[in-house]
């Protein structure tokens, strides 16, 4: 990023932003990693084939081998905090930890199906999905599981619940199932329309995404009742997808593919992962810190000291003044602004103005400190502008 100062205004020439990178981490294994999850910027886990399980408490700088109690392929992990979580795998295998993964206690599921994913909304209520269209639910932290009826036979890859009642499961042959009663009833929304769907995620109660083979990407804005095909810009296998909010998200897949959107999926921008093998899983703790994992033990971390992984291109004049400021921040540009966000250095959005009607932002309610101002323009070609501002008292 090049900065030229004119009076108290800032001229920003947007390019490849300094500090925005995917970089490899030493995982300590060459196995296939099926899922990676972080609950904060320090504590994370990955799982994979041959019972692979490792954890980190320093953001992935060091990964420690954990004994999961199995040598089978661990397909899914779901941690609800830094100490408690569950893993799943073949033959109905589920295990539970309450010490961050140091010890895992097997739980009896009562099923013999290969389990592909596990999802908990709290310490008691969770679901498992897998081969044979299996869905089972627990309300006591996994001590007991009840099989739920799905009325289909397709393999289910993954599940995402937005509440104790509402959620979707997806899988083979483009199967999408939806429940509004905690799984008492699973309604078939679509089948044989889309390719195999590998992942599903929701940003809120209504907005969700699913991705799959041959670049398949579908979206819902009505809690999964209806889905529309979106353009991913690739025919590679898409293995996982993650969104920060309704506009900003990532997906990963074959040949080390990583793409990013900041306009609700209208456009997807390739990012360089430095990996040529398939990435199966991606997750973020905030806009600035994310991890992806996949084939051959590959783990890569996204770091963005500027505040987000947004695509930035062309030259856009943006003036922020006064800087420092103590009451109002004025933002001027030749482009029409669609969204203005002010974030803390950690990536937490503290102020968000959609379609600002004037060029001033009231910052009197913000504590003194350094903030990152991100401006998204109506004109997609204008890119996204970002700069730091200091609030004083």
DOGU-801294 format. One record per residue (C-alpha): residue in three letters; x, y, z; residue number from 1. Coordinates in steps of 0.5 Angstrom, whole numbers, plus 2048, in hexadecimal, padded with zeros to 3 digits. Layout:
<residuo: ALA	u: X	v: Y	w: Z	num: NUM> $
...
This chain:
<residuo: UNK	u: 800	v: 800	w: 800	num: 1> $
<residuo: UNK	u: 803	v: 807	w: 7FE	num: 2> $
<residuo: UNK	u: 801	v: 80D	w: 802	num: 3> $
<residuo: UNK	u: 802	v: 814	w: 800	num: 4> $
<residuo: UNK	u: 800	v: 81A	w: 805	num: 5> $
<residuo: UNK	u: 7FC	v: 820	w: 802	num: 6> $
<residuo: UNK	u: 7FA	v: 824	w: 808	num: 7> $
<residuo: UNK	u: 7F7	v: 820	w: 80D	num: 8> $
<residuo: UNK	u: 7F4	v: 81C	w: 808	num: 9> $
<residuo: UNK	u: 7F6	v: 815	w: 805	num: 10> $
<residuo: UNK	u: 7F7	v: 813	w: 7FE	num: 11> $
<residuo: UNK	u: 7F7	v: 80B	w: 7FE	num: 12> $
<residuo: UNK	u: 7F9	v: 807	w: 7F8	num: 13> $
<residuo: UNK	u: 7F7	v: 800	w: 7F9	num: 14> $
<residuo: UNK	u: 7FB	v: 7FA	w: 7F7	num: 15> $
<residuo: UNK	u: 7FD	v: 7F4	w: 7FA	num: 16> $
<residuo: UNK	u: 7FC	v: 7F6	w: 801	num: 17> $
<residuo: UNK	u: 802	v: 7F5	w: 806	num: 18> $
<residuo: UNK	u: 801	v: 7F0	w: 80C	num: 19> $
<residuo: UNK	u: 7FB	v: 7EC	w: 808	num: 20> $
<residuo: UNK	u: 7FE	v: 7E5	w: 807	num: 21> $
<residuo: UNK	u: 7FD	v: 7DE	w: 807	num: 22> $
<residuo: UNK	u: 803	v: 7DA	w: 80A	num: 23> $
<residuo: UNK	u: 805	v: 7D3	w: 80C	num: 24> $
<residuo: UNK	u: 805	v: 7D0	w: 813	num: 25> $
<residuo: UNK	u: 809	v: 7CA	w: 815	num: 26> $
<residuo: UNK	u: 804	v: 7C5	w: 817	num: 27> $
<residuo: UNK	u: 808	v: 7BF	w: 818	num: 28> $
<residuo: UNK	u: 805	v: 7BA	w: 814	num: 29> $
<residuo: UNK	u: 804	v: 7B9	w: 80D	num: 30> $
<residuo: UNK	u: 7FD	v: 7B5	w: 80E	num: 31> $
<residuo: UNK	u: 7F6	v: 7B8	w: 80B	num: 32> $
<residuo: UNK	u: 7F3	v: 7BD	w: 80F	num: 33> $
<residuo: UNK	u: 7EC	v: 7BD	w: 80F	num: 34> $
<residuo: UNK	u: 7EA	v: 7C3	w: 813	num: 35> $
<residuo: UNK	u: 7ED	v: 7C8	w: 817	num: 36> $
<residuo: UNK	u: 7EA	v: 7CD	w: 81C	num: 37> $
<residuo: UNK	u: 7EC	v: 7D3	w: 821	num: 38> $
<residuo: UNK	u: 7E8	v: 7D5	w: 826	num: 39> $
<residuo: UNK	u: 7EC	v: 7DC	w: 827	num: 40> $
<residuo: UNK	u: 7F3	v: 7DE	w: 824	num: 41> $
<residuo: UNK	u: 7F7	v: 7D9	w: 828	num: 42> $
<residuo: UNK	u: 7F3	v: 7D3	w: 82A	num: 43> $
<residuo: UNK	u: 7F2	v: 7CE	w: 824	num: 44> $
<residuo: UNK	u: 7F2	v: 7C7	w: 822	num: 45> $
<residuo: UNK	u: 7F2	v: 7C3	w: 81B	num: 46> $
<residuo: UNK	u: 7F0	v: 7BC	w: 81A	num: 47> $
<residuo: UNK	u: 7F1	v: 7B7	w: 814	num: 48> $
<residuo: UNK	u: 7F2	v: 7B0	w: 812	num: 49> $
<residuo: UNK	u: 7F6	v: 7AA	w: 816	num: 50> $
<residuo: UNK	u: 7F3	v: 7AE	w: 81C	num: 51> $
<residuo: UNK	u: 7F7	v: 7B4	w: 81B	num: 52> $
<residuo: UNK	u: 7F5	v: 7B9	w: 821	num: 53> $
<residuo: UNK	u: 7FA	v: 7BF	w: 823	num: 54> $
<residuo: UNK	u: 7F8	v: 7C5	w: 826	num: 55> $
<residuo: UNK	u: 7FC	v: 7CC	w: 827	num: 56> $
<residuo: UNK	u: 7FB	v: 7D2	w: 82C	num: 57> $
<residuo: UNK	u: 800	v: 7D7	w: 829	num: 58> $
<residuo: UNK	u: 7FC	v: 7D8	w: 822	num: 59> $
<residuo: UNK	u: 7FF	v: 7D2	w: 81F	num: 60> $
<residuo: UNK	u: 806	v: 7D4	w: 820	num: 61> $
<residuo: UNK	u: 807	v: 7CD	w: 823	num: 62> $
<residuo: UNK	u: 802	v: 7C7	w: 823	num: 63> $
<residuo: UNK	u: 802	v: 7C2	w: 828	num: 64> $
<residuo: UNK	u: 800	v: 7BA	w: 827	num: 65> $
<residuo: UNK	u: 7FA	v: 7B8	w: 82A	num: 66> $
<residuo: UNK	u: 7F7	v: 7B1	w: 82C	num: 67> $
<residuo: UNK	u: 7F0	v: 7B1	w: 829	num: 68> $
<residuo: UNK	u: 7EF	v: 7A9	w: 82B	num: 69> $
<residuo: UNK	u: 7EF	v: 7A7	w: 824	num: 70> $
<residuo: UNK	u: 7F3	v: 7A6	w: 81E	num: 71> $
<residuo: UNK	u: 7ED	v: 7A6	w: 819	num: 72> $
<residuo: UNK	u: 7EC	v: 7AD	w: 814	num: 73> $
<residuo: UNK	u: 7E9	v: 7B2	w: 819	num: 74> $
<residuo: UNK	u: 7E4	v: 7B6	w: 814	num: 75> $
<residuo: UNK	u: 7E2	v: 7BB	w: 819	num: 76> $
<residuo: UNK	u: 7E3	v: 7C0	w: 81F	num: 77> $
<residuo: UNK	u: 7DF	v: 7C5	w: 822	num: 78> $
<residuo: UNK	u: 7E2	v: 7C9	w: 828	num: 79> $
<residuo: UNK	u: 7DD	v: 7CD	w: 82C	num: 80> $
<residuo: UNK	u: 7E2	v: 7D1	w: 830	num: 81> $
<residuo: UNK	u: 7EA	v: 7D0	w: 831	num: 82> $
<residuo: UNK	u: 7E8	v: 7C9	w: 836	num: 83> $
<residuo: UNK	u: 7E2	v: 7C6	w: 834	num: 84> $
<residuo: UNK	u: 7E1	v: 7C2	w: 82D	num: 85> $
<residuo: UNK	u: 7DF	v: 7BC	w: 829	num: 86> $
<residuo: UNK	u: 7E2	v: 7B8	w: 823	num: 87> $
<residuo: UNK	u: 7DF	v: 7B3	w: 81E	num: 88> $
<residuo: UNK	u: 7E1	v: 7AE	w: 81A	num: 89> $
<residuo: UNK	u: 7E0	v: 7A7	w: 817	num: 90> $
<residuo: UNK	u: 7DB	v: 7A1	w: 81A	num: 91> $
<residuo: UNK	u: 7D7	v: 7A6	w: 81E	num: 92> $
<residuo: UNK	u: 7DD	v: 7A9	w: 822	num: 93> $
<residuo: UNK	u: 7DC	v: 7AF	w: 826	num: 94> $
<residuo: UNK	u: 7E1	v: 7B1	w: 82C	num: 95> $
<residuo: UNK	u: 7E0	v: 7B7	w: 830	num: 96> $
<residuo: UNK	u: 7E6	v: 7BC	w: 834	num: 97> $
<residuo: UNK	u: 7E5	v: 7C1	w: 83A	num: 98> $
<residuo: UNK	u: 7ED	v: 7C2	w: 83A	num: 99> $
<residuo: UNK	u: 7EE	v: 7C5	w: 833	num: 100> $
<residuo: UNK	u: 7F0	v: 7BF	w: 830	num: 101> $
<residuo: UNK	u: 7F5	v: 7BC	w: 835	num: 102> $
<residuo: UNK	u: 7F0	v: 7B6	w: 836	num: 103> $
<residuo: UNK	u: 7EA	v: 7B3	w: 832	num: 104> $
<residuo: UNK	u: 7E4	v: 7AF	w: 835	num: 105> $
<residuo: UNK	u: 7E1	v: 7AB	w: 830	num: 106> $
<residuo: UNK	u: 7D9	v: 7AB	w: 830	num: 107> $
<residuo: UNK	u: 7D4	v: 7A6	w: 82E	num: 108> $
<residuo: UNK	u: 7D0	v: 7A8	w: 828	num: 109> $
<residuo: UNK	u: 7CC	v: 7A2	w: 826	num: 110> $
<residuo: UNK	u: 7CE	v: 7A2	w: 81F	num: 111> $
<residuo: UNK	u: 7D3	v: 79F	w: 81B	num: 112> $
<residuo: UNK	u: 7D3	v: 7A4	w: 815	num: 113> $
<residuo: UNK	u: 7D9	v: 7A8	w: 813	num: 114> $
<residuo: UNK	u: 7D8	v: 7AF	w: 816	num: 115> $
<residuo: UNK	u: 7DA	v: 7B5	w: 811	num: 116> $
<residuo: UNK	u: 7D8	v: 7BB	w: 816	num: 117> $
<residuo: UNK	u: 7D7	v: 7BD	w: 81D	num: 118> $
<residuo: UNK	u: 7D3	v: 7C3	w: 81F	num: 119> $
<residuo: UNK	u: 7D2	v: 7C6	w: 826	num: 120> $
<residuo: UNK	u: 7CE	v: 7CC	w: 828	num: 121> $
<residuo: UNK	u: 7D0	v: 7CC	w: 82F	num: 122> $
<residuo: UNK	u: 7D2	v: 7C7	w: 834	num: 123> $
<residuo: UNK	u: 7CC	v: 7C3	w: 834	num: 124> $
<residuo: UNK	u: 7C9	v: 7C3	w: 82D	num: 125> $
<residuo: UNK	u: 7CC	v: 7C0	w: 827	num: 126> $
<residuo: UNK	u: 7CC	v: 7BC	w: 820	num: 127> $
<residuo: UNK	u: 7D0	v: 7B7	w: 81C	num: 128> $
<residuo: UNK	u: 7CF	v: 7B6	w: 815	num: 129> $
<residuo: UNK	u: 7D2	v: 7B0	w: 810	num: 130> $
<residuo: UNK	u: 7D1	v: 7AB	w: 80B	num: 131> $
<residuo: UNK	u: 7CA	v: 7A8	w: 80A	num: 132> $
<residuo: UNK	u: 7C7	v: 7AF	w: 80B	num: 133> $
<residuo: UNK	u: 7C8	v: 7AE	w: 813	num: 134> $
<residuo: UNK	u: 7C6	v: 7B4	w: 817	num: 135> $
<residuo: UNK	u: 7C6	v: 7B3	w: 81F	num: 136> $
<residuo: UNK	u: 7C5	v: 7B7	w: 825	num: 137> $
<residuo: UNK	u: 7C7	v: 7B8	w: 82C	num: 138> $
<residuo: UNK	u: 7C5	v: 7BD	w: 831	num: 139> $
<residuo: UNK	u: 7C9	v: 7BA	w: 837	num: 140> $
<residuo: UNK	u: 7D0	v: 7BC	w: 834	num: 141> $
<residuo: UNK	u: 7D1	v: 7B5	w: 830	num: 142> $
<residuo: UNK	u: 7CF	v: 7B0	w: 836	num: 143> $
<residuo: UNK	u: 7C9	v: 7AE	w: 832	num: 144> $
<residuo: UNK	u: 7C8	v: 7AF	w: 82A	num: 145> $
<residuo: UNK	u: 7C1	v: 7AE	w: 827	num: 146> $
<residuo: UNK	u: 7C1	v: 7AD	w: 81F	num: 147> $
<residuo: UNK	u: 7BC	v: 7B1	w: 81B	num: 148> $
<residuo: UNK	u: 7B8	v: 7B0	w: 815	num: 149> $
<residuo: UNK	u: 7BB	v: 7B3	w: 80F	num: 150> $
<residuo: UNK	u: 7B7	v: 7AF	w: 809	num: 151> $
<residuo: UNK	u: 7BC	v: 7AF	w: 804	num: 152> $
<residuo: UNK	u: 7C2	v: 7AA	w: 803	num: 153> $
<residuo: UNK	u: 7C8	v: 7AF	w: 801	num: 154> $
<residuo: UNK	u: 7CE	v: 7B0	w: 805	num: 155> $
<residuo: UNK	u: 7CE	v: 7B6	w: 809	num: 156> $
<residuo: UNK	u: 7D5	v: 7BA	w: 809	num: 157> $
<residuo: UNK	u: 7D4	v: 7C0	w: 80E	num: 158> $
<residuo: UNK	u: 7CE	v: 7C3	w: 813	num: 159> $
<residuo: UNK	u: 7CE	v: 7CA	w: 815	num: 160> $
<residuo: UNK	u: 7C8	v: 7CC	w: 81A	num: 161> $
<residuo: UNK	u: 7C7	v: 7D4	w: 81B	num: 162> $
<residuo: UNK	u: 7C3	v: 7D2	w: 822	num: 163> $
<residuo: UNK	u: 7C0	v: 7CC	w: 826	num: 164> $
<residuo: UNK	u: 7BA	v: 7CC	w: 821	num: 165> $
<residuo: UNK	u: 7BD	v: 7CE	w: 81A	num: 166> $
<residuo: UNK	u: 7C2	v: 7CB	w: 815	num: 167> $
<residuo: UNK	u: 7C4	v: 7C8	w: 80F	num: 168> $
<residuo: UNK	u: 7C8	v: 7C2	w: 80D	num: 169> $
<residuo: UNK	u: 7CB	v: 7C1	w: 806	num: 170> $
<residuo: UNK	u: 7CF	v: 7BB	w: 802	num: 171> $
<residuo: UNK	u: 7CF	v: 7B6	w: 7FC	num: 172> $
<residuo: UNK	u: 7CB	v: 7B8	w: 7F6	num: 173> $
<residuo: UNK	u: 7CA	v: 7BF	w: 7F8	num: 174> $
<residuo: UNK	u: 7C6	v: 7BD	w: 7FE	num: 175> $
<residuo: UNK	u: 7C3	v: 7C2	w: 803	num: 176> $
<residuo: UNK	u: 7BF	v: 7C1	w: 809	num: 177> $
<residuo: UNK	u: 7BC	v: 7C6	w: 80D	num: 178> $
<residuo: UNK	u: 7B9	v: 7C6	w: 814	num: 179> $
<residuo: UNK	u: 7B5	v: 7CB	w: 818	num: 180> $
<residuo: UNK	u: 7B4	v: 7C7	w: 81E	num: 181> $
<residuo: UNK	u: 7BA	v: 7C4	w: 820	num: 182> $
<residuo: UNK	u: 7BA	v: 7BE	w: 81C	num: 183> $
<residuo: UNK	u: 7B4	v: 7BB	w: 81E	num: 184> $
<residuo: UNK	u: 7B2	v: 7BC	w: 816	num: 185> $
<residuo: UNK	u: 7B8	v: 7BD	w: 811	num: 186> $
<residuo: UNK	u: 7B4	v: 7BF	w: 80A	num: 187> $
<residuo: UNK	u: 7B8	v: 7BE	w: 804	num: 188> $
<residuo: UNK	u: 7B9	v: 7C5	w: 800	num: 189> $
<residuo: UNK	u: 7BC	v: 7C2	w: 7FA	num: 190> $
<residuo: UNK	u: 7C0	v: 7BC	w: 7F7	num: 191> $
<residuo: UNK	u: 7C3	v: 7BB	w: 7F0	num: 192> $
<residuo: UNK	u: 7C3	v: 7C2	w: 7EF	num: 193> $
<residuo: UNK	u: 7CA	v: 7C4	w: 7F1	num: 194> $
<residuo: UNK	u: 7D1	v: 7C0	w: 7F1	num: 195> $
<residuo: UNK	u: 7D3	v: 7BD	w: 7F8	num: 196> $
<residuo: UNK	u: 7D3	v: 7C2	w: 7FD	num: 197> $
<residuo: UNK	u: 7D9	v: 7C2	w: 802	num: 198> $
<residuo: UNK	u: 7D8	v: 7C7	w: 807	num: 199> $
<residuo: UNK	u: 7D2	v: 7CC	w: 809	num: 200> $
<residuo: UNK	u: 7D3	v: 7D2	w: 80E	num: 201> $
<residuo: UNK	u: 7CE	v: 7D8	w: 810	num: 202> $
<residuo: UNK	u: 7D0	v: 7DF	w: 812	num: 203> $
<residuo: UNK	u: 7C9	v: 7E0	w: 815	num: 204> $
<residuo: UNK	u: 7C2	v: 7DD	w: 816	num: 205> $
<residuo: UNK	u: 7C1	v: 7DE	w: 80F	num: 206> $
<residuo: UNK	u: 7C7	v: 7DF	w: 80A	num: 207> $
<residuo: UNK	u: 7CB	v: 7D8	w: 809	num: 208> $
<residuo: UNK	u: 7CF	v: 7D5	w: 804	num: 209> $
<residuo: UNK	u: 7D1	v: 7CE	w: 801	num: 210> $
<residuo: UNK	u: 7D7	v: 7CC	w: 7FD	num: 211> $
<residuo: UNK	u: 7D9	v: 7C6	w: 7F9	num: 212> $
<residuo: UNK	u: 7DC	v: 7C2	w: 7F3	num: 213> $
<residuo: UNK	u: 7DD	v: 7C6	w: 7ED	num: 214> $
<residuo: UNK	u: 7DD	v: 7CC	w: 7F0	num: 215> $
<residuo: UNK	u: 7D6	v: 7CC	w: 7F2	num: 216> $
<residuo: UNK	u: 7D4	v: 7D2	w: 7F6	num: 217> $
<residuo: UNK	u: 7CD	v: 7D3	w: 7F9	num: 218> $
<residuo: UNK	u: 7CA	v: 7D8	w: 7FD	num: 219> $
<residuo: UNK	u: 7C3	v: 7D9	w: 802	num: 220> $
<residuo: UNK	u: 7C0	v: 7DF	w: 805	num: 221> $
<residuo: UNK	u: 7BA	v: 7DC	w: 808	num: 222> $
<residuo: UNK	u: 7BD	v: 7D7	w: 80D	num: 223> $
<residuo: UNK	u: 7BE	v: 7D2	w: 808	num: 224> $
<residuo: UNK	u: 7B7	v: 7D1	w: 805	num: 225> $
<residuo: UNK	u: 7BA	v: 7D3	w: 7FE	num: 226> $
<residuo: UNK	u: 7C1	v: 7D3	w: 7FB	num: 227> $
<residuo: UNK	u: 7C4	v: 7D7	w: 7F5	num: 228> $
<residuo: UNK	u: 7CA	v: 7D5	w: 7F1	num: 229> $
<residuo: UNK	u: 7CF	v: 7DA	w: 7F1	num: 230> $
<residuo: UNK	u: 7D6	v: 7DB	w: 7ED	num: 231> $
<residuo: UNK	u: 7DC	v: 7D9	w: 7F0	num: 232> $
<residuo: UNK	u: 7E1	v: 7DA	w: 7EB	num: 233> $
<residuo: UNK	u: 7E4	v: 7D3	w: 7EB	num: 234> $
<residuo: UNK	u: 7E2	v: 7CC	w: 7E9	num: 235> $
<residuo: UNK	u: 7E7	v: 7C9	w: 7EE	num: 236> $
<residuo: UNK	u: 7E4	v: 7C5	w: 7F4	num: 237> $
<residuo: UNK	u: 7E2	v: 7CA	w: 7FA	num: 238> $
<residuo: UNK	u: 7E3	v: 7C7	w: 800	num: 239> $
<residuo: UNK	u: 7E1	v: 7CC	w: 806	num: 240> $
<residuo: UNK	u: 7DE	v: 7D3	w: 806	num: 241> $
<residuo: UNK	u: 7DE	v: 7D8	w: 80C	num: 242> $
<residuo: UNK	u: 7DB	v: 7DF	w: 80C	num: 243> $
<residuo: UNK	u: 7DC	v: 7E4	w: 811	num: 244> $
<residuo: UNK	u: 7D6	v: 7E8	w: 810	num: 245> $
<residuo: UNK	u: 7D1	v: 7E8	w: 80A	num: 246> $
<residuo: UNK	u: 7D6	v: 7EB	w: 806	num: 247> $
<residuo: UNK	u: 7DD	v: 7E9	w: 807	num: 248> $
<residuo: UNK	u: 7DF	v: 7E1	w: 806	num: 249> $
<residuo: UNK	u: 7E4	v: 7DC	w: 804	num: 250> $
<residuo: UNK	u: 7E4	v: 7D5	w: 801	num: 251> $
<residuo: UNK	u: 7E9	v: 7D0	w: 800	num: 252> $
<residuo: UNK	u: 7EA	v: 7CA	w: 7FB	num: 253> $
<residuo: UNK	u: 7EE	v: 7C6	w: 7F6	num: 254> $
<residuo: UNK	u: 7F5	v: 7C8	w: 7F4	num: 255> $
<residuo: UNK	u: 7F6	v: 7CD	w: 7FA	num: 256> $
<residuo: UNK	u: 7F0	v: 7D1	w: 7F8	num: 257> $
<residuo: UNK	u: 7EE	v: 7D7	w: 7FC	num: 258> $
<residuo: UNK	u: 7E9	v: 7DC	w: 7FA	num: 259> $
<residuo: UNK	u: 7E7	v: 7E3	w: 7FE	num: 260> $
<residuo: UNK	u: 7E0	v: 7E7	w: 7FD	num: 261> $
<residuo: UNK	u: 7DE	v: 7ED	w: 800	num: 262> $
<residuo: UNK	u: 7D8	v: 7EE	w: 7FC	num: 263> $
<residuo: UNK	u: 7D4	v: 7E9	w: 7FF	num: 264> $
<residuo: UNK	u: 7D6	v: 7E4	w: 7F9	num: 265> $
<residuo: UNK	u: 7D5	v: 7E8	w: 7F3	num: 266> $
<residuo: UNK	u: 7DC	v: 7E8	w: 7F2	num: 267> $
<residuo: UNK	u: 7E2	v: 7E3	w: 7F4	num: 268> $
<residuo: UNK	u: 7E9	v: 7E5	w: 7F4	num: 269> $
<residuo: UNK	u: 7EF	v: 7E0	w: 7F4	num: 270> $
<residuo: UNK	u: 7F4	v: 7E0	w: 7FA	num: 271> $
<residuo: UNK	u: 7FB	v: 7DD	w: 7FA	num: 272> $
<residuo: UNK	u: 7FB	v: 7D7	w: 7FF	num: 273> $
<residuo: UNK	u: 802	v: 7D5	w: 7FD	num: 274> $
<residuo: UNK	u: 7FF	v: 7CE	w: 7FD	num: 275> $
<residuo: UNK	u: 7FE	v: 7C9	w: 7F7	num: 276> $
<residuo: UNK	u: 7FA	v: 7C4	w: 7FA	num: 277> $
<residuo: UNK	u: 7F3	v: 7C4	w: 7FC	num: 278> $
<residuo: UNK	u: 7F1	v: 7C8	w: 802	num: 279> $
<residuo: UNK	u: 7EB	v: 7C4	w: 806	num: 280> $
<residuo: UNK	u: 7E9	v: 7C9	w: 80C	num: 281> $
<residuo: UNK	u: 7EA	v: 7D1	w: 80D	num: 282> $
<residuo: UNK	u: 7E8	v: 7D5	w: 813	num: 283> $
<residuo: UNK	u: 7E9	v: 7DC	w: 816	num: 284> $
<residuo: UNK	u: 7E8	v: 7DF	w: 81D	num: 285> $
<residuo: UNK	u: 7E8	v: 7E6	w: 81B	num: 286> $
<residuo: UNK	u: 7E9	v: 7EA	w: 814	num: 287> $
<residuo: UNK	u: 7F1	v: 7EA	w: 815	num: 288> $
<residuo: UNK	u: 7F2	v: 7E3	w: 817	num: 289> $
<residuo: UNK	u: 7F0	v: 7DC	w: 814	num: 290> $
<residuo: UNK	u: 7F3	v: 7D5	w: 812	num: 291> $
<residuo: UNK	u: 7F2	v: 7D0	w: 80D	num: 292> $
<residuo: UNK	u: 7F4	v: 7C9	w: 80D	num: 293> $
<residuo: UNK	u: 7F4	v: 7C3	w: 808	num: 294> $
<residuo: UNK	u: 7F8	v: 7BE	w: 804	num: 295> $
<residuo: UNK	u: 7FF	v: 7BC	w: 806	num: 296> $
<residuo: UNK	u: 7FF	v: 7BF	w: 80D	num: 297> $
<residuo: UNK	u: 7FE	v: 7C6	w: 80A	num: 298> $
<residuo: UNK	u: 7FC	v: 7CC	w: 80F	num: 299> $
<residuo: UNK	u: 7FC	v: 7D3	w: 80D	num: 300> $
<residuo: UNK	u: 7FB	v: 7D9	w: 811	num: 301> $
<residuo: UNK	u: 7F8	v: 7E0	w: 80E	num: 302> $
<residuo: UNK	u: 7FA	v: 7E6	w: 812	num: 303> $
<residuo: UNK	u: 7F8	v: 7ED	w: 810	num: 304> $
<residuo: UNK	u: 7FB	v: 7F2	w: 814	num: 305> $
<residuo: UNK	u: 7F7	v: 7F7	w: 810	num: 306> $
<residuo: UNK	u: 7F0	v: 7F4	w: 813	num: 307> $
<residuo: UNK	u: 7ED	v: 7F0	w: 80D	num: 308> $
<residuo: UNK	u: 7EE	v: 7EB	w: 807	num: 309> $
<residuo: UNK	u: 7EB	v: 7F0	w: 802	num: 310> $
<residuo: UNK	u: 7ED	v: 7F0	w: 7FB	num: 311> $
<residuo: UNK	u: 7EF	v: 7F7	w: 7F9	num: 312> $
<residuo: UNK	u: 7F1	v: 7FA	w: 7F2	num: 313> $
<residuo: UNK	u: 7F1	v: 800	w: 7EE	num: 314> $
<residuo: UNK	u: 7F2	v: 807	w: 7F1	num: 315> $
<residuo: UNK	u: 7ED	v: 80A	w: 7F5	num: 316> $
<residuo: UNK	u: 7EE	v: 811	w: 7F8	num: 317> $
<residuo: UNK	u: 7EC	v: 811	w: 800	num: 318> $
<residuo: UNK	u: 7EC	v: 816	w: 805	num: 319> $
<residuo: UNK	u: 7EC	v: 815	w: 80C	num: 320> $
<residuo: UNK	u: 7EC	v: 81B	w: 810	num: 321> $
<residuo: UNK	u: 7ED	v: 81E	w: 816	num: 322> $
<residuo: UNK	u: 7F2	v: 818	w: 818	num: 323> $
<residuo: UNK	u: 7F3	v: 818	w: 81E	num: 324> $
<residuo: UNK	u: 7EC	v: 819	w: 81F	num: 325> $
<residuo: UNK	u: 7E7	v: 81A	w: 825	num: 326> $
<residuo: UNK	u: 7E0	v: 81B	w: 823	num: 327> $
<residuo: UNK	u: 7DF	v: 81A	w: 81C	num: 328> $
<residuo: UNK	u: 7E3	v: 817	w: 816	num: 329> $
<residuo: UNK	u: 7E2	v: 819	w: 80F	num: 330> $
<residuo: UNK	u: 7E2	v: 815	w: 809	num: 331> $
<residuo: UNK	u: 7E3	v: 817	w: 802	num: 332> $
<residuo: UNK	u: 7E3	v: 813	w: 7FC	num: 333> $
<residuo: UNK	u: 7E2	v: 814	w: 7F4	num: 334> $
<residuo: UNK	u: 7DE	v: 80D	w: 7F5	num: 335> $
<residuo: UNK	u: 7D7	v: 80C	w: 7F8	num: 336> $
<residuo: UNK	u: 7D8	v: 809	w: 7FF	num: 337> $
<residuo: UNK	u: 7D4	v: 802	w: 800	num: 338> $
<residuo: UNK	u: 7D7	v: 801	w: 807	num: 339> $
<residuo: UNK	u: 7DB	v: 804	w: 80C	num: 340> $
<residuo: UNK	u: 7DE	v: 7FF	w: 812	num: 341> $
<residuo: UNK	u: 7E2	v: 801	w: 818	num: 342> $
<residuo: UNK	u: 7E6	v: 7FC	w: 81B	num: 343> $
<residuo: UNK	u: 7EB	v: 7FB	w: 821	num: 344> $
<residuo: UNK	u: 7F2	v: 7F8	w: 81F	num: 345> $
<residuo: UNK	u: 7EF	v: 7F1	w: 821	num: 346> $
<residuo: UNK	u: 7EA	v: 7F1	w: 81B	num: 347> $
<residuo: UNK	u: 7E4	v: 7F2	w: 820	num: 348> $
<residuo: UNK	u: 7DF	v: 7F7	w: 81C	num: 349> $
<residuo: UNK	u: 7DD	v: 7FD	w: 821	num: 350> $
<residuo: UNK	u: 7D9	v: 801	w: 81C	num: 351> $
<residuo: UNK	u: 7D6	v: 7FF	w: 815	num: 352> $
<residuo: UNK	u: 7D2	v: 804	w: 811	num: 353> $
<residuo: UNK	u: 7CE	v: 802	w: 80B	num: 354> $
<residuo: UNK	u: 7CD	v: 806	w: 805	num: 355> $
<residuo: UNK	u: 7D0	v: 80C	w: 809	num: 356> $
<residuo: UNK	u: 7CC	v: 813	w: 807	num: 357> $
<residuo: UNK	u: 7D1	v: 817	w: 809	num: 358> $
<residuo: UNK	u: 7D9	v: 817	w: 809	num: 359> $
<residuo: UNK	u: 7D9	v: 818	w: 811	num: 360> $
<residuo: UNK	u: 7DA	v: 812	w: 816	num: 361> $
<residuo: UNK	u: 7D8	v: 814	w: 81D	num: 362> $
<residuo: UNK	u: 7DE	v: 811	w: 822	num: 363> $
<residuo: UNK	u: 7DC	v: 814	w: 828	num: 364> $
<residuo: UNK	u: 7DA	v: 80E	w: 82B	num: 365> $
<residuo: UNK	u: 7E1	v: 80A	w: 829	num: 366> $
<residuo: UNK	u: 7E6	v: 809	w: 82F	num: 367> $
<residuo: UNK	u: 7ED	v: 80D	w: 82D	num: 368> $
<residuo: UNK	u: 7F1	v: 808	w: 829	num: 369> $
<residuo: UNK	u: 7F3	v: 806	w: 822	num: 370> $
<residuo: UNK	u: 7EE	v: 803	w: 81D	num: 371> $
<residuo: UNK	u: 7ED	v: 801	w: 816	num: 372> $
<residuo: UNK	u: 7E8	v: 804	w: 811	num: 373> $
<residuo: UNK	u: 7E6	v: 800	w: 80B	num: 374> $
<residuo: UNK	u: 7E2	v: 803	w: 806	num: 375> $
<residuo: UNK	u: 7DE	v: 7FF	w: 801	num: 376> $
<residuo: UNK	u: 7DC	v: 802	w: 7FA	num: 377> $
<residuo: UNK	u: 7D6	v: 801	w: 7F6	num: 378> $
<residuo: UNK	u: 7DB	v: 800	w: 7F0	num: 379> $
<residuo: UNK	u: 7DE	v: 7F9	w: 7F1	num: 380> $
<residuo: UNK	u: 7E4	v: 7FC	w: 7EC	num: 381> $
<residuo: UNK	u: 7E5	v: 801	w: 7F1	num: 382> $
<residuo: UNK	u: 7E7	v: 7FB	w: 7F6	num: 383> $
<residuo: UNK	u: 7E7	v: 7FC	w: 7FE	num: 384> $
<residuo: UNK	u: 7EB	v: 802	w: 801	num: 385> $
<residuo: UNK	u: 7EE	v: 801	w: 808	num: 386> $
<residuo: UNK	u: 7F2	v: 806	w: 80D	num: 387> $
<residuo: UNK	u: 7F4	v: 807	w: 814	num: 388> $
<residuo: UNK	u: 7F1	v: 80C	w: 818	num: 389> $
<residuo: UNK	u: 7F2	v: 80F	w: 81F	num: 390> $
<residuo: UNK	u: 7ED	v: 811	w: 824	num: 391> $
<residuo: UNK	u: 7EF	v: 815	w: 82A	num: 392> $
<residuo: UNK	u: 7EB	v: 818	w: 830	num: 393> $
